[in-house]
Amino acid sequence: PEQKDYYPSDLDRLVKDEKKNAEEQQIVEEKEAFAKKDSEVNVSGMRTLYDDMLAQDKFYADTISIFHGIAGFKQEVMIKYKNEFKKAVEDYLSECQQLYEMNVKERERLREVIAGADSKSKKLSVEIIQEFEALKESAIQEYNLEMDPRVLEDLSAEIKNLEGKLMDNEMLLAEQLGDLFEEFNIFLRKSKEQSNAKRSDFTLRIQEIVEGYQTKLQEFVDKEKDRIEEDEEDEDEVDEDELDDMTKLLKNDEKLKEAISGSHSMQKDFIDELVGAHTREEEARIKKLQTQLQLENYNKNRNRVAEIFDVVDLYRKVIKMCEMVDDDEDEEEEDDDSAT
């Protein structure tokens, strides 16, 4: 088949499309990375709080946004509001990041201490088993020479002592880990208190900014209303039907009051809901972490105890095998005596 010709303009378009797709993919990946990190830090939705809040504010969308057509509204009200709002959010994000890093370090420290205690306990268990292993070898040699059943009886008693020593070591480790987990739970409670305090401070600060927005908005509206009244005083007669929508709105005190108050309430409620969600998410995350640590500790403890039982059972089988060998030899001797 005839190969399609690609002209420079086509190649340029393909290169641009590929570059555009790569840039869009990079933006998506960066947003996903930020979202994942924000979820871990427990600040999901904070970076876009201002824009999301305005987007859901129907009073702002339906009424207040009309004022963007008035010179000065954006500079005097919205830009100042946005800058103050986003500065408060950035400060809060920084505080939350610091608290998160502190929590991560404490979790890492806990795991290191647990690993150290576990390693020390295993080392002691190995030493106890090695000590018994030496005693067992000596006892079996003695038994093979003398065939004295009391040697195996004494060895059985030593196995019981071995089990006791290993279980005592495991109980000591369990107590140490219990103290570590209790210490860590205390840390989590203090961390949660710090986090709640930061959320409370942030909520108060952001509410002050929202109150300031309401005040600036009311002041701007009052100024524009005064300007309209002055303009009307200079005119002989005002035809209400010819007024533009913005002027009609400024002359409608009831609607203005409802819009300003409603916008304030919706924005405040949106912030409170997000902060409340963060509080619930943090509580759930802490419970999940505590449950995870408890399960990990329980499974490790269960496995260690099972290993102790396996070791003890193995040594008891060794004694049983020695006894069975002795019984077989006795039977052979009886068979030889009978044959003679």
C-alpha positions, 0 to 999 in steps of 0.5 A: 500500500502507498505510504501516507505523506507527512508534511511539516505542518502535520509533523508540527501538529503531531509533536505539539499534540504529543507535548500537550498530552505529556504536559496534561498527563504530568499535571494529572500525576502531580495532582494525584501525588498532591491528593495522596500526600494531602490525604496522609497529612489529613488536609484533603481539599484544603489546597482548593478550599477557597475556589471550592467554597465559592463554587458551591456558594449559590448566593455568590454565583447568583447575586454577588458575582454581578458586582464584578462589573463594578470598578473596584469590587475585585480589588477592594473585596475579592482579591483581598479576601482571596489573599488573606484566605489562602495565606491562612490555608498555607500557614495551616498546611505548613503546621499540619505538615510539621505535625505529620512529619513528627508522627512519621518519625515517632512511628519509625522510632516505635518500629525500630524499638520493637525490632530491637526488643524482638531481636534481643528476645530472639537472641536470648531464646537461641542461647537458651535452646543452645544451652539445652541442646548441649545438655541433651547431647550429653544426656543422650550419650550417657543414656546410650552408654548406660541405658539408664531410664532415669537419664531420659526422665531427667532430660524430660524435666529439663525440657519442661524447664526449657519450655518455662524459660522460653515462655518467660522470655516471651512474656517479658517481650510481651510486657516490653511491647505492651509498655511501648504500645501504651507509650505510643498511644499516649503520643497519639492522644497528645498528637490528636490534641495538638491536631484538634487545637490547630484545626480549632485555631485555623477555623477561628482564623478563617471565620474571622477572614470570612467575617471580614469578607462580609464586612468588606462586601457590605461596605462596598455595597453601601458605598455603591448605594450612596453613589447611586443615590447621589446620581439620582439626586442630580437627575430630574426623574428616574425610570425604574424600568430602564435601570440595569440589573446591577443598579436594581440589585443595589436598590433592593435592600432585602435581596442584598441583605439575603445575599450577603448573609446567605453567602457568609453562612454558606461559606462558613458551613462549607469550611466547618464541614470540611474541618469536621470531616478532617477530624473524623478522618483523623480519628478513623486513621488513628484507630486503624493504626492502633488496630494494625499494630495490635494485630501485628503484635498479636500475630507475632506473639502467636507465631513465637509461642507456636515456635516454642511449642514446636521446639519443645514437641521436637525434643519430646519426640527425640526422647520418645525415639530413644525409648522406642530404640531401647524397647526394640533392642529389648525385644530383640534380646528376648527373641534371641533368648527364646531361640536358644 
